[in-house]
C-alpha cells in the first residue's frame, strides 16, 4: 500500500470510529500509539487506533465496525504483560483498551458472587469487597494497581490466594463474552433462559473454561462473575531458609499438599536481594528487622543475599533458598493450627525459621506501584516460567542451572544476571520463574506506569539491542527446556508454544472452536498459535 493510500485508509477508519466514540475515547497520536505498541519486553507495529469503549453497546459497535472494515482487533487490559499477547504484527489493527469498562455491577452477598466489567482493577475490586468482609478466593496479582480482572482472566493469572485456591480460573463462575462475529455469549448457570444467575459454573459442558487463558483470541470478555468467600479473620506469616535445594523443594511440596497456605514464594538469595532493592522493601525491612531474634533471622539471610547480589547471579549453582508464606484462618485458633502444621512440614525438611518480614510487607500493601519492572539500578527486567508438578520441581531448577551455565558466554558478554522464584499453585503444582536483568534503555511504555519521582532514582541505560536479543534467546531456550519437562504456562501469548504442542485431536477441536467464534481470525491473531 502506498503512503497516500495508507493515509486515506487511516482517515477513513478514524472517521468511522469517530461516529460512535467521543474524541477522548480514541487515541491516534504517535506518542500514545507508541506506548500501546509495546508490552514490558516486546515492541510491535503500532495500531492504527486505540479505542476505549465505556459500554457493551459501544464494544459491539467497535467489533462490528472493525470486521466490516477488514481490520484486525487486539484486546488490552492493564498492559502489564510480557508475552506479546495483545500486540500485533499487522498495521491494520485497532486496539481495544478495556480499562474504561470498569464498573462493579453486582455484589451478591447472599449467593456469594460478584459481577464486574472486565476493566475493573484488582485494587478497585478489593477496595469494594473488603468493607463487606468479603474477597474472591484468588484476589489479584501484585500488579493489581493497574492489572484488570479481564486481563488476568485472559492470562489465567496467579498470586494472592493461589497457594490455597489455585489460579484465577478456579475463582470464576461465569462469563459474558462478545465474539468476533458479534454474538453475545453468556456461560454457566448465568446462561439459564429461566432464572439467570452466575451461582454455579458447572452445568453440562464447561463453556466458561474455553475463554480462560485464551489471551483474547476466542472472544472479548465484557463481564465476569467470581466466587466470594468470607475475608479471613486472622492471618499468620512464616518463613524458612534451607541448606540445599533438595530440602527446599521437598518442603515446598509438603507445604503445597497441605493446602493451608494462601501464598508461598520460594526465593533464591539473588532474586530476594533484587526484589528488596527494586521494590523499596529495604526501607521497610530496616524498620522491622529489629524484631529478629537470632543469627538465623532474616537479617543474616539479607546479608547473605546482598553478598550474592554483589557478585551477580550468573553461574552460581544450587544456591540456598528461602520460603515465605501467608496463612489465613477463620479465627486465631484456625490460623494457629494451620501455622503449626506448616512449621512441622518445614522442620521435617531441616528448615530453619527466619523472620517472616517479606510476606508481612507484601500483605501490608498488596497493590503497590509496579516497581518490579525495573531492577534496583534501573536495569530492564523480564521473567519467563514453567508450571511443573512437585515431582519435577527440583529437576527443573537443576536443568535451569545447567542451561544458564551452558550459556556463560552470552551472559558474561551482556552482563545479564538472573534469579529464580517458585510459587505454589494449589495443591499439586509449582510455578518456576526465571527473572532476567540486563542494562538497556527503558521504554515509554514502562515509564507510563511509574511516577517521575521513581524514575529519577533509576538510571536509564543506553539502548542495547544486542543484549535484548540475547535475553530473548535465553528465554527461548528456557521455554524449550520447560517444554521437554512437559510444563504448562500462564500468559501464553505469542511466546509459549501452545497449539503446536497439543495432540492432534485436541488441536483439531481448538481450531474448530476458533473457526466458529472468529471466522476471519481477527481477534489477537497469532496468540496461542492461531
N, C-alpha and C positions, 0 to 999 in steps of 0.2 A: 504494500500500500504506500503511495506517495505521501510526502509530508502534507500536501494540500488536502488530499482525500482523508488522511488521518485527522486533520484539523476539522474538516467538515463533519466526520462521523462523531468526533468528540462533542462538537457543538450540538449536533442532533440528539445525542444521548443526554447531554446536560439539560437541554430544553425539555426533553420528555420527562425527566425526573423532577425538574423544577415545577411541573404541573401538578405534582402530587405531594411535594415536600416543601417546607419552608426553607429559605436560604440558609438558616442556621443548622439545618439537618443535612446539608450537603457540604462535603469537604472536597475542594477542587484545586487548591493552591499547591504548588510544588513542595513547599515546606511540609504541609500536612500529609500529602501523599507519600513523601519520603519516609516520614515516621511510620506510616501504616504499611510500608513495603518491606518491613523487617520484623523478625522476631528477635529474641535475645541472642541468636547466633547467626541466622541466615539473612541474606539480602536477596530480594527478588525484584521482578519488574513491578513498577508502581501501578496500582489500579487506575482505571480511567477516573473513577469517582469513589469516594467513601460516603455512604448514606447511613443515617441513623434514625430508623423508624421509632415512633413513640406509641404505636398502637398495632394491634394484629391486623387491622384493616390496611394500614399503610404497608405492612410487611407483605401481605397478599398482593397488593398493587405492585410493589417493587419486584417480587418474584415473577409475576405475570409479565411485567414490562421487560425485564431482563431476558426472559425466554423469547418474547416476541421480537426483541431487537438482536437476537442471536448472540447474547453476551454470556460470559461465564460469571458465576457467583462464588465469592468466598465469604465465609462467616467468621467473625471475630468477636470474642468476648473481651476479657480484660487484657489479652495480648501477651501475658507473661509466660509464654511457652518457647520452646527451642527445638522443635522438630518439624518446622515448616508446614504445620497443619493448615494454617489459614492463609498461606502465601500462594502465589500463582506465577507460573511462567508464561501466562497468556496476557498480552496487553489489553485485550478486550474483556476486562474483568471489572465488575462492580463489587466492591467490598461492602458487606452489610455489617455495620458496627452495632452490636446488640445492647450497648450499655444504657440506652435511653428506655429500653423496655425493662423497667426496674421496680415494678410495683409488687408489694406483698399482697396477694389477692385475698387469701383466707387463712386464718389460724384457727383450726378446729380442735378445741381443747377436749371435746367430748369423744370424738372419734380418733384423735391423736394423729393428725396430719396437717401439713401446711402446704399451701399452693403459692408459688411465686412465679413471676415472669423471669425469663432466662437471664436478663441482665442484672439481676439483684446480686450485690456482692455479699460475700460471707460475713463481712463485718456488719453490714446493714441487717442481714437476717438474724444474726446472733444478738444484735442490739434490740431487735424487736421481740425475740423469744425469751431472753434472759429475765426480764422483769416478771414474766409469767411463770417462771420456774420450769421452763421447757428448753429443750435443744433437740437437734437432729442427731441420730447416732454417730454418723460421720458429720463433723460440724465445721469442716473447712480446711483450707490449705494455709500455709504460713504467709502466702501472698494474698490473703483474703481481703486486704485493704482495697485491692483492685480486682482480684480474680472473681469471676462471676460463677453463679451456680450452673448456668448453662454451659459455660466453657469447661468447668470442672467435670461436668457430666459427659461432654464430648470426648474428654481425655480420660475419663474414669480415674479421677484423682484420688490420692491418699494423703493423710497426715493426721489431723486431730480426730481421735476416736478409732483410728484404723487398726491399732493393736488388738482391740476387742471386737470391733464391728466390721472390719474389712474395708474394702474400697467404697467409693461413693455409690457404686451400683447397688450395694446391699441396703441402702437407705431410701431408694426410690420406690414409690408405689404407683406412679402413673405419669404419663406424658401427654402433652398436646403438641403435635408436630405439623408443620406445613411442608409438603413435599415439593419437589421441583416442578411437578405437574399442577401445582396449585391446590391440591387436595388437602383438607384438614383432617388429620387422623388423631383420635384420642385412644389411649390404650388402657388396659387393666379394667377393674370394675368401673372406672371412670367412663368407659365406653358403653355402659349399660343403657339401653334405649328407654328403660322404665324409670329408674331412680339412679341418676348418675352421681357417683361419689368415689373418689380415689382411695378408698379404705383398704383395698385388697389388690395387690399386684397380680396374683396368680389365679387366673380363671381361664382354663383352656391354654392354648399355645401362648407363650410369653412374648407378645409383640413389643412390650416395653424394652426388653433386652436388646432388640435389634438396633436401637438408636443410642445405646450407651457405648461409649468408646469408639464411635464411628467417625470422629473428627469432622463432623458436619457433612459427611459425604452422602448420607441417606435421607436427610431432612433437616429442616430448621426447627430446633426446639423452641417453642414460644412460652409454654407454661409447664412447670414441673411440680409434681406432688412428692413430698418427702415425709417419711415417718417422723413422729415426735416421740420423745421419751422424757421422763422427769429429769430435770437437771440434777446432777449428783449433789448430795447434801454435804459430802465430806470427801476430801482428796488427800492423798499421800504421795510423797515423791521419794524415790530411792535411786541410787547409782552405785555401780560396782566397777572395779578395774580387775583385769585378768592378766596372768603372767604370759599366756600364749594364746595363739589363735584357736587351738582346739578347745580349750576351756571356754573361750568366748562364744564360739559357735554352738557348742553343746549347751551352754547356759541360755543362749538366745532361743534355741529350740525348746528347751524345758519351760521357759517362761511363756513362750508362744502357745504351747499346748495347754497351759493352764487356762488361758482365755480370761485373764484377770487384769491385764494392763491396758490402759486406754491408748497410750503411746509408748513406744520403746525404740530408742535410737541408739545404734551401736556406732561409735566413732573411733577412728584411729587418731593418734596424737596430732598428726599434721592437720587433718581436717578440723579437729577440735580447736586448734590454735587459730587457723584461718577464720573460722566462724566467730570465735571470740573477738578477734580484732575487727573483722569486717562488719559485724552486726552491732558493735557497740556493747557487747556483753562484758567487755573487760572492765568498764566503769562500774557496772552492777556487781561484778564478781569481787572487785576490790572492797566494796561495801559489805558484802555478805561473807567473804572468806574468813572473817574473824570468828565465825561460829565453828570453824574446823577444829577438830579435837585431837588429831594425831598426824604423824608424818604420812599416814595412809590417806590423808584427806585430799580434797580437791586441790589444795594449794600445791602439794607436791606433784600431783598429776598435771596441773597447768604449767609448772616449771619444766617438767619433762617435755610437755608438748611444745613449749617455746624453744627448747633445745633442738627438737626435731625440725621445727619450722625454720630455725636459723640456718640450718644446712640445706633445707628444701627437700621435700619428699620427691625423690627421683628414682632411686634404685633400691630403697630400703626393702627388706624382706621380713615378713612375719612380725611386724611391729605390734606393740601392745594395744589393747583395745579397752574401751570403757562402754558400759551400758547405762543409759539414762532413761528413767521410766516414770510415768504418771499413772496413778491408780485412783479410780473413782469408786465411791460406795454410796449406798442408800443412807448410811449414817456412820458414825465413828467406828462402831463395832464391825460393821461390814468392811469398811476401808482397812481397819487394822488387821482383820482376819486375812484379807487378800494380801496385804503387805507382808504378813508373816509367811505365807506360802511362797511368795515371790522371793523373799530373802532366802528361804530354805533351798529353793531351786538354784540360786546363785552360789550359796555356800557349798552345796554339793559339788559344784564345779570349780571349787577353790577360788571363788571370787572374794575380793576384799572390798568391803563397803567404803565408799567415799561420800563426801558431802554432795547432796543432790541439788546443786545450785542451778545447773542448766535447765532441767525441766521446770523448776520454780520460776525462773526468769521467762521462759517461753510462755508459760501459762499466765504470767502477770500481764503480758502484752502479746496476745496471740496473733494479732494482725498488724505488725509494725511496718514502717516503710520498707520496701524491698531492697534493703542494703546488700542482700546476699548476691545480687547480680554483679557486684564488683568485689575484688579482693581487698585486703586491708590497705594496700598502696594505690589501688585503682586498677589492678590487674583485671583483665577480662576473665569471665567465668562461664563455663558451660558443663553440665553434667550429662551422663548417659547411664543407663541402668539395664538390669535384667531381673526378673522375678523368678526365684527358684524355690523348690521345696527345701525343708530343713536338711534333708539328706544330702543336698548338693551345696549347702551354704559354704562350708569350709573349702570344698574343692573349687568353687567359683572364685573365692578370694585368692587361693593359691594360683589359679590359672591367670588371674589378672596380674599378679606379681610377675609371673613368668613372661607374660606378654609385654608388660611395661619395661622389664629389664631387657627383653629382646630388642626393644626399640630405643635403647640407650642413646644411640647417636642422634636420633631426631629430638629426643627430649633434651639432651645437652645442647644441641645446636640452637634451639629456640628458647632455652631456659624455661621449659614447661615444668610445672610442679603439679602434684596430684594428691588426692586423698580419697579414702573410701568411707562410706557410711552404709549401715544396714538398718532397714526399717521393717519391723514386724507388720504383716498384713494378715489379720485374722489369726486363726489357729495353726495354719498349715504352710504358710509361705513367708518368704523374706525378700524384700527388695534390696538388691545390692547396687549401690550407686557409686560411680567413679566421677569425681569432680576434678576438672582440669582448669588450671590457671595459667595464663600467659600474658605477656606485655603487648598491648595492642591499643589502638585508638578506640575509645568508646563511641558508640553511635548516637545519633539524635533520638532514636527510639529508647535507648537506655536512659538518656538524660531526661526524657519526658516524664519518667516516673520518680525522679529524685529532685529534692529541693536544691537550689543553687548553693545553699549553705553546706549541704552534704558534699556536693561535688567540689567545692573549694578545698576540702581536705583530702581530695584524691588526685593523684597525678593522672593527667591524660597523656598517654604514651603516643608515640608516632605510629602511624598506620603500618602494620606489618602483615601484609597479605600472605607471605610465605609461612609465617608462624601460624596464622589462622588456617591455612590449608593443611599444615602438619597436624594441627589439633583435629581437623576433620578426618584425616587419615587414621589417627589414633582411635577416634570414635567409631569409624567404620570397622576397624579391626576388632574393637571390643564388642561391637554388635555381632560380628561373625563368631566370636568366642562364645557369647551367650547363646547364639543360635545352636551351636554344637552341643551345648548343655541342655537344649530343649526349653529354654526360658520363655517367658511371656513378657509383655511390655505394656506400660501405660503410655499415654501421649504418643501414639504410634506415628501419626502424621505422615510425612514422606521419608522419615529416617529409618524406621524399623520395618523390615520385610514382613508383610502380613499375608496378602492374597497368594503370593508365590510360594509361601511355606505351608499352605493348607493342603490337606489331602484332596484328591481330585473331586470327590463328591461334595465336600464342604465348599470348595472354591466355586463349583458349578451353582450351588444354591445361592451363594453370596452374590454372584454375578447376576443371577436371575432376579434377586431382590432389588439390586441396584437398577436393573433394567425396568422394573415396574415403577419404582419410586422416582427415577430420574432417567427417563428415556434418552435424553440428549447428552447425558453426562455433563451437566453444567454446574453441579454443586461440588465445590472443592475438588475438581478433577486432579487426580494424582495421589490423593490420600488413600491409604490402605492398599494401594496398588491398582485402584480402579482407573 
